[in-house]
Amino acid sequence: MRRLKLATGLILIVGALMISGMLWVARREAARLVTHLSDERPPIERTPADVGMDYRDVQVTTSDGLRLAGWWTPSKNGAAVIVQHGYKTNRSTQLLDIAATLARGGYGVLLSSLRAHDLNDGRVISFGLEEMKDLSAWLAFIQTLEGVEPSRIGIFGNSLGGSLAIQLAAQAQSIKAIVTHSAVASVRSTVETSITYFTGLPPFPFTSMILFWVEQDWAMQPDLLDFTAWIAALDSQPILLMQGGADVVVAPESGQLLYDAAREPKELWFEPDLGHVDFQRERSQEFSDRVVGFFDRHLLDPES
């Protein structure tokens, strides 16, 4: 009996230590999820000049006083597209070839950036809770630029940038067309998918633990960060969603979830063999035809 009590006690102690260790790991990963310090950010290694674009450096200040950096290429057709990067990337990562495709189509291109990214102020990523101040500042900026008709402004977003583009458009009817490239349907579904990719940890039990600490330590409610609700709130703005079935960063069903929640007019381009934000790289001509054609129909066609 004594040995049984000792064994039970040891099991309880080991179990408690394991749970404490998992909670500590989850808390650390939650902090890593929502913070992005300057010395952790990827450098800007290319500029629009490297893809043949004429551009100038631009800057905005948000309503809460943060300075954000961007690049602007003038419009040749009176329309412009905000091109927004994703989670823990920057203006130059994965976006310059996309921007060049739009510029060749005659569009003004604003390569925008978010707080806690790029060369910008800020250290906390809030997945749309505060970033709308950033995108609102960029939208106000582009509306004042010479050669841009305020009624002909669209937005393109990579990954989380695509989700934030949806949220902005739901709040600002001056966004007339939206294209998303591997957009996040919800923070919870994305953490469940990307946790192994980014940390090597299994989704169970760490997804719930990480999201618990996000809520406790950072005052964010992950279940409220659901972009299917924002896409359902679009005011008849057309949207094109691109999603790859081999995505290991965003849940592959994200595109369908967003598409199902959206109202017409809407389009879904699903490729089962493509990974995260792979469409421009792997299907460059079709990407150009579809994306530029979509913006042409909805930003240039007076009947649209």
N, C-alpha and C positions, 0 to 999 in steps of 0.2 A: 504493500500500500504506500509506504514511504517513497519507494522508487517511482511509483506511478505519479505521486504528487510532484516529485522533483522533475520528472520528465514533462509533466503538464506545465509546470512553472517555466521550464526552459523553453518549451514551445511557445508559450505566451510571450516570453521576453523576446525571443527571436522574431515572432510575428510582429510585435510592437516596434521593434527596431526596423524591420523591413517596411512597415507602413510609414514610419517616420522618415525613413530614407526616401521612399517614393514621393512623399509629400514635399520633402526638401527639393528633390529633383524637379517635381512639377512646378514648384514656386519659382525656381531658377529659370525654367523654360518659359513660364508665363512672363517673367520680367524681360527675357530675351525677345519674346513675341511682340511686346508693345513698346520697346525702347530701341532707338537707333542713334547712337552717339556719332559725333562727327568723325572720330578716328576709326569707326567701324564701317563707314560707308564706302562703296566702290568708287574709284576715281573716275572722273570724266576723261576718257582717253581719246574720244573723237568728237568732232564738231560737225555741223551741217556742211561745212566746206568740204569735208572728206567724201561727201556723196553728191557734190556738185551744186549745192544750194547757196544762193546769196542770202545772208542772214545778218541780224544784229542781236547783240545781247540786250535783254530787257529785264526789268525788275518790277515787282509789285510789293505793296505792303498790305497785309491783311487787316481786318477790322480790329484784331487784338494785337496788332503791332509787330507781327513777324515779317521778315523780309524773305522774299522768294525770288529765285532766279529762273530765267527762261530764255528761249531763242525765238525770234520772229522772222519769218520769210514772207515778203509782201505778196498780196493776192494779184492775180492777173485776170480773174473772172468776176470779181466783186464778192466772192464767197470765201469763207475761211473755216478751218477746222482746228479745234483744240486737240492736241495729241498728248495723252496723259499716260505717264509711266505707272508701273505697278509697285507691289510691295518690296521694299528694300532694294529698289533699283534706282535709275536716274534717267535724265533726258536722253543720254546717248545710248543706254543699254537697250538693245532690241528694237529701237524706235527710229533710227536715222534712215534706214532703207524704206520704212513705212512712210516717214515724212517726205522723203524724196519722191515716192510714188504719187503722193497727193500733190506735191508741188509741180510735178510734171503734168498733172491734170489741170493746172492753172490755179489751184487753191492757195490762199494764204495759209501758212502753217504756224501755229503757236505751239512750240514744245514747252509745255508747262511743267511745273514740279511742285511737290508737296512739302509741308513742314516735316521735320525730322528725316528728310531725304536730301540728296544732292548737296549743294553748297548752302543750304537754307538754315534758318533758325529753327529751334525746336528739337525735342528729343523723344517725344512720345507719339506713337502711332495709335490713333483712336478709331480707325476703320470707318470713317465717315462722320463720327460725332463732332469733330472739330475741323476736319478737312474740307467741309463745305465752305468754310470761311476762305480757304485757299482758292478753291475753284470759283467761288463767287468773285473773288478779286481778279482772277484771270479773265473771267467772262466780262466783267466791267471794263477791263483794260482793252480786250479785243474789240469791244463795241465802239471804242473811241478812235480806232486806227484808221488812217486815211486809206481809201480804196476798199474798205470793207462795208458792205451793206448789213446793218444790224439784223435784218430779216433773213440773212443767209449765213447763219453760223451753225456748224455741226460740231460734234465731238467724237473722238476715237479714243478708246481706252484699252490698255493691256492689263489683263489679270484683275487685280484689285482696282486698278485705274478704270477698267471697264465698269465695274460695279459702282464706283463713285460717279462715273459719267451718267449712269442711270439715275442715281440719287439726285444729281444736279439737275438733270432734265426734268425730273418729277417736280422739282421746286422752281424751275425757271423755264417758262414757256418760250423764252427767246432762243433756247436750243431747239433747232428745227429738225435735226436728224442725229441718230446715235448709232455708232458701230462699236461692238465690244468683241474683244479677242481673248477668249478663255476667261470670261468673267466669273467672279465668285458669286454663287447663289446665296450663301449664308456663311457667316464666320464659323459656326459650329461644324457644318459639313466640310468646310475647307480644312479646319484643324484635324478632323477625323481622317482626312485623306493625306494631308501634307506632313503630319507629325513624324511618320517614319522617314520620309524624304529628308526633312530638315534636321531631325534629331536622332534617328535610329531607334526611337522608342516605339513600342506597340500602341495602337490606338486605345486598346483596353488594357489597363484602367486609366491611362494617362490623359486622354482627351478630357474627361470630366474633371480630373484633378487640375489640369492646367486652366480650364475655363473657370473653375471655382476660384483660383487665385487671381485670375484676371478681374473677376468681379470684386473680390475682397480687397485686393491691394491697389487696384487701378480704377475702381468705381465705374467699370464698364459692365453692362449687362449683355453678354454675348447673344442671347436669344432674341434681343431686340435688333441685332445687326443682321437683318434678313432682307436681302435686296429683292426678293420676290415681291415683297410688299411695295417697294419703291417702283418696280417696273409696272405693277398693276395700277399705279397712280399716274402714269404718263398720260398727258392730255392729248392723245391722238398723234403724238410725235412718232414717226416711223423708226423702227429699230432693226438692225441686222446683228444677229448673234452668231459668233463662230466658236465651235467647241470641238476639241479632239477627244476621241475615245481612249487614247493611250496616255492621257494626262495623269501625272502622278503628283501634281501640286494642287490642282483644283479637282474636286470630284467630277468625274466624266459626265455624270448626269446633270451637272449644273446648267448647261445650255438648255436642256430640255425643260428643267424646272423653271428657268426664267422665261422660256418661250411659252410654256403653258400658262404662266401667270400674266403674261403681257396681253394687251388688247391689240387688235389690228390698227394699223398695218405693221406686220412683223414678219421677219424672215429668220430661219435657222439654217446655218451651213454647218453640218456635222460631218466630220471625217474620222472614221473609226480607228485609223492607223496613225493619226497625228498626236503628238504630245503637246505640252504646254506652250502657248503662243508660237506655234510652229507654222501657221498658215502662210505667212509671207515668205518664209525661208523655203518651205517645201513645195508650195503651190504658187510661185511668184506671179506668173501671168494670170492665172485664174483669180488670185487675190486682187491684182490690179483691176481686172475687168469687173469683178463683183463690187469691190469697195468703192472705187472711183465711180463706177456706174450707179451705185446706190446713192452716193452724194450728188451726182449729176441729176438724178431723177428728183431728188427731194430738196435740193438747194438751188438748182438752176432752172428747173422746169417751172414756168409760171403757173402751170395747171396743177402742180402737185400740192 
